Amino acid sequence: MEMRLKSNLYMVLMILSPLMEVEAAAMECDLFEGNWVLDESYPLYNESSCSFVEKEFNCVNNGRPDRSYLKFRWQPHGCSLSRFDGPKFLEKLKGKTIMYVGDSLSRNQWISMLCMIHSSLPTANYVVNISAIQDMTTYTFTDFGLKVSYHHSLYLVDIVKQRIGRVLKLDTLTNGKLWLEADYLVFNTWHWWNRRGASQPFDYIEDGSRIYKDMDRVVAFGKAVVTWGRWLDANLLLNKTKVFFQGISPSHYNGTDWGEPKAKSCSGQQVPLLTTTYPGASPPALAVLKKSLQTIKKPVTLLDITNLSLLRIDGHPSAYGLGVVDCSHWCLAGVPDTWNVLLYNLMFQDEEVS
């Protein structure tokens, strides 16, 4: 009975999607305000033909039986996003470096970009360089000299070993030297700020001259973003580097947040919420992030993916990741592809992309 209802809902969505697009076209444009619509041309790539997809994100290969979550495209109100064009992207970024910096959500988006490039130009040659010391992996598309890198940095700011133990230093940042050669930087942090217990990779938090056993993690996050911003202002060349912040990627572990109190997690969700705004609260880190970004003098573009991702209760690996219910990361193909379509449009917003 439940499967029949979901199938009927899918058919209704196929009928309503074109009408939703027409209605959206009459509104003022904001790339991050809109709704999800069915698009039978999606997904942008087949995960089975993309060797970059790691097991934790490959929901289809891990046995996820439904496919409707793959068929949704983000439709902003009042305008259309240019579809990702891999050959054009490679041509425009000849000799350039785009680097994703952050935690596993950055890795989610980085792998998505590799799949999008590869699927649109499968013959493009590439080489990979993995640096365990720098915790960075780079794919170079050799015919174009384009480097697509991922630097694993959980907090952006430093964690150092001291006599008292591992200290998260909210006011220092030394990894930045690895970012200086990039032409496009896409940063992210938040996923790990609420980790506690055995998975927490620090023992103390240092804020200026004071050391704390713990403190409000949202406050600490905001201080770290300000420190990161000071580094940008002091080190990046305005005419060379474009900087983006990925925004706050949400989790879906409590159905009460989206009006489904019987849902204990994202498991079993097959379609997005069909509203334009999420019925529950936004992550508290989002407001702090926006406030902290205002302290930065250099231009930083917020890739404000929070609301559109909140609506995708269906997009997580759930039980089809690494064996545990994962409602934090995203299936590939899936939601991070939309993040990259938005990034693609913003990277060239002063140019003709399509």
Secondary structure, 3 states (H helix, E strand, C coil): CHHHHHHHHHHHHHHHHHHHHHHHHCCCCEEEEEEEEECCCCCCCCHHHCCCCCHHHCCCCCCCCCCHHHHEEEEEECCCCCCCCHHHHHHHCCCCEEEEEECHHHHHHHHHHHHHHHHHCCCCCEEEEEECCCCEEEEEECCCCEEEEEEECCCCCEEEEECCEEEEECCCCCHHHHCCCCCEEEECCCCCCCCCHHHCCCCEEEECCEEECCCCHHHHHHHHHHHHHHHHHHHCCCCCCEEEECCCCCCCCCHHHHCCCCCCCCCCCCCCCCCCCCCCCCCHHHHHHHHHHCCCCCCEEECCCHHHHHCCCCCCCECCCCCCCECCCCCCCCHHHHHHHHHHHHHCCCCCCC
